Each structure stands twice: as C-alpha cells, then as structure tokens.
Amino acid sequence: MQSSKHDEIDKYRKELEEMIFIVMETSRQSYIEVIQMPVSRFKNYLHWKIKFEEEKRKKIEEEMEKSQRHGFSTR
C-alpha cells in the first residue's frame, strides 16, 4: 500500500512540474512567478490556454478549408 501512495505522489509531482513548465512557456513567466501564482489563477490560466489553443486550431482549420474550397493553394 505504501508503494502505491508513493507512486501516486510521484505521478502528481511529475504532472504538476509539467504544468508549471507549460505555464512558464506559454505565459513567458519565470519559474518563481509561476510558483507564486495562487492555485486558482494557475488552474484558470491552464484551462483558458487549452480552450484558446483549441479555438485557434479550429479557426485555422476552417480558414484552410475555406481557402481550399475557393481554389487557393495553402502552400
């Protein structure tokens, strides 16, 4: 049982570190600035960024489809 708890803690720690670095890269903030963020702001930023990137991807796909329908080359 102890081993599984340690595994869960290690998994959580790794996921948290990945999220921290994602926020650092996308917000151009330092490690210290991200670490000092309130947890709610950190979570809200991640959710916002994910939604923003999904909407951006969809818009690009729509524009590519539109240009292909009108015979424009995307190259």
Secondary structure as UniProt FT lines:
FT   HELIX           2..27
FT   HELIX           31..35
FT   HELIX           39..69
FT   TURN            70..71
//
